[in-house]
Amino acid sequence: MSDARLSPSDIYPSITYNDAAAAIDWLCAAFGFTRRFVVPGAGGRIEHSELSIGTGVVMVGSPKPELGRLSPVGMAGVCQALNVYVDDPDAHHQRAVAAGARVIRELRTEDYGARGYEVLDPENHVWYFGNYRAGSYWET
């Protein structure tokens, strides 16, 4: 989405990376995010940033150990996954894999008709990209 305006949302995931600056570059190159706002800090830290894809926004920042905010690098597992709508999961999959995303669930069509795939980014955050919009089955 090239338009600076975004549809409002009530949920804005905030993701922590050891190297947030490199993560921002990678997320834009691999997944097609657009850098909207970045607040650099001392020593190469990223204090806050906002990236968009479609009408979605995620915030990316450096670790804040005092708040328990750490990258999942080196952890035995993760407790969350980010799910992102994309128009063309096949093309998006090709782009992400070419950029080095590690596939943990192959591109496939689900029993309920959605098509998507799941990958890990360089710091082990889990991302699912597919053509399913959460809540779409509730719409009348």
Order of alpha helices (4+ residues) and beta strands (2+ residues): beta-alpha-beta-beta-beta-beta-alpha-beta-beta-beta
